[in-house]
Amino acid sequence: MNSSKLFQQLLSEGKQLLDKNSDKLKNQDVNLQSAKKLASGFGGGLVSGGILGAILGSKKGRSYAGKAAKVGSVAALGGAAYYAYQKWQSEQKAATPTQSSINMNVASLPSATDVITEPELQCNTDLLLDAMIGAAKADGHVDAQEYQAIISKLSALGIDQGSNQLIEAALTKPLDPAGLAARVTSVEQACEVYLISYSVIDVDHFMEKAYLQELEKHLNLPATLIDKLKQQI
C-alpha cells in the first residue's frame, strides 16, 4: 500500500465509525464533545480495532472520531482547506483592498469569472501522513513500549508490509513541528497540514496544545485564517 492509500484509509476510519452510528447522532447536538461521548461507547468499532485505533489509542481515537465527520477523505480535506482559505482571503480583500498578501508562496485563487473545479489536495500524502502521526504522538505516549504495542496491533490486523513500513517510519521520526512546517511550500499546503494535525490533536491536553501552538508559529498562518480552518472541523 502506498502512502496515498494508507492516508485515505486512516482518514476514512473515523468517519465510517460515525456514519455507522448516524442514527444515534441525529438525535443529539453533534459537537465534538457529544461525538466523543458517543464514540467512546462504540466498543469493537473501527477506532478501537482498526489502523487508526492502533496508532492513536482508544482515547485519542475517540477524539479523532469526533472530528472525522468533516475530514473523512482526501477530497474532503483538500476542499475544507481550500474553502477556508478562499473565505479568509475574500474577507481580507474586502476589509483592506490594497493590503499585500502574507509573506508566503501563495498560488492565486480563481476569480469569479474563472471556471471553478473541485479543489485538489496540494500536499503530497507523505507529508500529511507525517503530520497526522506527528500530531498523534504529541502527547508523548508513543514510547518504546507503546511503539512495540502499536506494531503488534498492526501485525494482528494483517496490515501489509508496505503500510507497516510507512507507519513505522512516521512513528520513529522525532517530534519536530518546525521541520514539518519547513517542508510546506505554500499557504494551501500549510492549511492542509494544519487541518489534519488539528483533527488529531486533543486541545485539552497541555502537551498537544503546546505542539499545535508550535506548529501554528512555524506554519506562519494568520490567526484569522486558523480560525477559519478550525471552523471547518
C-alpha positions in Angstrom: 0.0 0.0 0.0 1.4 3.4 -0.9 1.1 6.5 1.3 -1.9 7.8 -0.6 -4.0 4.7 0.0 -2.9 4.4 3.6 -3.6 8.1 4.4 -7.1 7.7 2.8 -7.8 4.6 4.9 -6.7 6.5 8.1 -9.0 9.4 7.2 -12.0 7.3 6.4 -11.9 5.0 9.5 -13.2 7.6 12.0 -15.9 8.8 9.5 -17.0 5.3 8.9 -17.5 4.8 12.6 -19.7 7.9 12.8 -21.6 7.0 9.7 -22.3 3.6 11.0 -23.9 5.2 14.1 -25.6 8.1 12.4 -29.0 7.3 13.9 -27.5 8.0 17.3 -26.0 11.2 16.2 -29.2 12.5 14.6 -30.9 13.0 17.9 -28.0 14.9 19.5 -26.3 18.2 19.3 -23.5 17.0 17.1 -20.4 18.8 18.5 -17.1 17.4 19.4 -18.0 16.6 23.0 -21.1 14.7 22.1 -19.4 12.8 19.3 -16.6 11.8 21.6 -19.0 10.5 24.2 -20.9 8.5 21.6 -17.7 7.2 20.1 -16.5 6.1 23.5 -19.4 3.6 23.6 -18.8 2.1 20.2 -17.0 -0.9 21.5 -15.2 -3.0 18.9 -15.7 -0.3 16.2 -13.2 0.9 13.7 -11.5 3.4 16.0 -10.8 0.7 18.6 -9.9 -2.1 16.2 -8.6 -0.5 13.0 -5.3 1.0 11.9 -6.4 4.3 13.4 -7.0 2.8 16.8 -3.7 1.0 16.8 -1.8 4.3 16.1 -3.8 6.7 18.2 -5.0 4.5 21.0 -8.6 4.3 22.2 -8.8 7.7 23.9 -7.2 9.7 21.1 -9.1 7.6 18.5 -12.4 8.6 20.0 -11.3 12.3 19.9 -10.4 11.9 16.3 -13.7 10.2 15.5 -15.5 13.3 16.8 -13.8 15.5 14.2 -13.7 13.0 11.3 -17.2 13.8 10.1 -15.7 16.8 8.3 -12.3 15.4 7.3 -13.2 11.9 6.2 -11.5 11.7 2.8 -8.6 13.2 0.9 -11.1 15.2 -1.2 -12.9 16.5 1.9 -9.5 17.6 3.4 -8.5 19.4 0.3 -11.9 21.0 -0.1 -12.0 22.1 3.6 -8.6 23.7 3.4 -9.3 25.4 0.1 -12.7 26.9 1.1 -11.4 28.1 4.4 -8.5 29.9 2.7 -10.8 31.2 0.0 -13.2 32.7 2.5 -10.4 34.2 4.6 -8.8 35.8 1.5 -12.1 37.2 0.4 -12.6 38.8 3.8 -9.1 40.2 3.8 -9.6 41.8 0.4 -13.0 43.2 1.4 -11.5 44.7 4.6 -8.3 46.1 3.0 -8.4 46.0 -0.8 -4.8 47.2 -1.1 -3.3 45.0 1.6 -0.4 42.9 0.3 -0.7 39.2 0.7 1.0 37.4 3.6 4.7 36.6 3.2 4.4 33.1 1.7 4.4 31.5 -1.7 0.6 31.9 -2.4 -0.9 30.4 -5.5 -3.7 32.6 -7.0 -7.2 31.6 -6.2 -9.8 31.7 -9.0 -11.7 34.8 -9.7 -15.5 35.0 -10.1 -15.1 34.7 -13.9 -12.9 31.6 -13.8 -14.2 28.1 -14.1 -14.0 26.6 -10.6 -13.1 22.9 -10.5 -13.2 20.6 -7.5 -10.3 21.6 -5.2 -7.4 19.2 -5.3 -5.1 18.2 -2.5 -2.0 20.4 -2.6 0.3 18.4 -0.2 1.8 15.0 -1.0 0.4 12.3 1.2 3.8 11.5 2.7 3.8 15.0 4.3 0.2 14.6 5.5 0.8 11.2 6.9 3.8 12.5 8.9 1.7 15.4 10.1 -1.1 13.2 11.2 1.1 10.7 13.1 3.2 13.5 14.4 0.1 15.1 16.0 -0.9 11.7 17.3 2.5 11.5 19.1 2.2 15.0 20.6 1.0 13.7 24.0 4.3 11.8 24.3 2.6 8.4 24.7 4.5 6.7 21.9 7.5 5.5 23.9 9.4 2.3 23.1 6.9 0.1 24.8 3.9 1.8 23.2 5.7 1.6 19.8 6.0 -2.1 20.1 2.4 -2.4 21.2 1.3 -0.5 18.1 3.4 -2.7 15.8 1.9 -5.8 17.4 -1.6 -4.5 16.9 -0.9 -3.7 13.2 0.6 -7.2 12.7 -2.5 -8.7 14.3 -4.7 -6.7 11.9 -2.8 -8.3 8.9 -1.5 -4.9 7.6 0.7 -5.4 4.6 4.4 -4.9 4.9 4.4 -1.7 2.8 1.9 0.0 5.1 3.7 -1.2 8.2 7.0 0.3 6.9 5.3 3.7 6.2 3.7 3.8 9.7 6.9 2.7 11.4 8.9 5.3 9.6 6.4 8.1 10.7 6.3 6.8 14.3 10.1 6.8 14.7 10.6 10.3 13.3 11.4 12.9 16.0 8.6 15.2 17.0 9.5 18.3 15.0 6.8 20.8 14.1 9.5 23.2 12.8 10.9 20.5 10.4 7.4 19.6 9.3 6.5 23.2 8.5 9.8 23.6 6.6 8.5 21.0 4.1 5.5 23.2 3.3 5.8 25.5 0.3 2.5 27.4 0.1 -0.4 28.7 2.2 -2.6 26.0 0.7 -0.3 23.3 1.9 0.0 24.9 5.3 -3.8 24.9 5.6 -3.9 21.2 4.8 -1.1 20.3 7.3 -2.8 22.4 10.0 -6.2 20.8 9.4 -5.0 17.2 9.6 -2.9 18.0 12.6 -5.8 19.8 14.3 -8.2 16.9 13.6 -5.9 14.6 15.6 -4.9 16.9 18.4 -6.7 17.0 21.7 -6.7 20.7 22.5 -7.5 20.0 26.2 -4.2 18.1 26.7 -1.4 20.6 27.5 1.3 18.8 25.6 -0.8 18.5 22.5 -1.9 22.1 22.8 1.7 23.2 23.0 2.6 21.2 19.9 -0.3 22.7 18.0 0.8 26.2 19.0 4.4 25.5 17.9 3.1 24.2 14.6 1.0 27.3 14.1 4.0 29.5 14.7 6.2 27.7 12.1 3.4 27.4 9.5 3.1 31.2 9.8 -0.6 31.2 9.3 -2.5 34.3 10.5 -4.8 33.8 13.5 -7.8 34.7 11.5 -7.1 32.1 8.9 -6.5 29.5 11.6 -10.0 30.3 13.0 -11.5 29.7 9.5 -9.7 26.3 9.4 -11.0 25.3 12.8 -14.5 26.2 11.7 -14.3 23.6 9.0 -14.0 20.9 11.7 
